[in-house]
Amino acid sequence: MSETPHINIDYVANLARLDLSDDEKSKIGSQLDDILGYFDKLKAVDVTGVEPLAHAHRVFNVWREGDEPGPTYAPEVLLNMAPEQRDNQVVVPKVVE
């Protein structure tokens, strides 16, 4: 690959909050350049007629006997069961500062 990486290593390192040495920048730059070169190879592959997939293997919902929806409570009943509610929502203690 070329000596100059196709991306700005300083910018990427800043986004990731990484303090890289010049040697690390050079090494990572060449590695990222190789990765981008591999994407160029992938772009050259003819994928005409190939359907896009979300997974490498076909995924189907597997339903067991009895996996049918059952009776549910009305939202009002559930809200009345909550210790505290506001604007049709259950109020819970704050756990994140």
Phi, psi and omega in degrees: 000176183285161179289329183265122179294153181279352180237160181275103184297321179299318180295314180295318179297322178294318178299322181274001182057045180250138175255101185258144174283169179298322178296318179295320178298319180295315181295311181294322178300317180290324178295316179294325177296320176296319179297316179297324176296324177294322176298324176298320177296318180295326179295334183281348181285134178280115181247023179299129178083002178264123181283142177294147180236150173269338181224160178290333179244152178295135181242128178236149172289131179250114181256132175268163175297131181095000179275027179272149178298141180250193181294145180234163178271151174290147180305326181296321179296316180294320179295324178292336179280341183286143179298326180213141179219156178203130178053047180059031177226149177280131179267128179238159180295147178290130181243352180238132179286000000 
